[in-house]
């Protein structure tokens, strides 16, 4: 399964005349947040691939204008083409009036509330978040810190891959790291756009899609 992960900033190649060609061969699109609703809706016009999203910390506008034709995975597990996707959007709370913002305790509570659901689904194959794990691809300034509770979540359920956004390529320049490895689990920063392959496996009630393969670093986007 070819997956396109996107986040934070629209890709010029995707938001233009070459969109249909760029999306050729893509089976699933994952949006890790902070993208215009119109951008996601635009993509649905040029592909049959399902688009699954979570909220970024700037996506309070989705309440009035959600992305049309897209599936929200925030706070639940969605099953798409046999792949179980757990979504946990939002960022660390860095101002009191933030809609899609959480303290570490609040995010840990969200994770704990999903235990019964995860037992029922047998786990999940992809963790889709907006924010990275604390001290693992995040940044030192408070607004771009990750959540500590995401690490134990991965350790417990052992999905095939985690996809996040929030830390833009422009923030780190030449020091930008696309992929990290959390105890054997690939963690991908989807900033702007990136593709990877998720192997097909038999339908079993356990996280079983291993061997996630990143494409060579010549992204079409």
Secondary structure, DSSP 8 states (H G I E B T S, - for coil): -EEEEEESS--TTTSSTTHHHHTTT--EEEE-S---HHHHHHHHTS--SEEEE---TTGGGGGTS--TT-EE-BTSEEEETTEEEEEE--EE--STT-TTEE-HHHHHHHHHTTHHHHHHHT--SEEEESS-BTTBS--SSGGG--BTHHHHHHHHH--SEEEE-SS-HHHHGGG--SEEEETTEEEEE-BEEEEEE-------SS------EE--S----
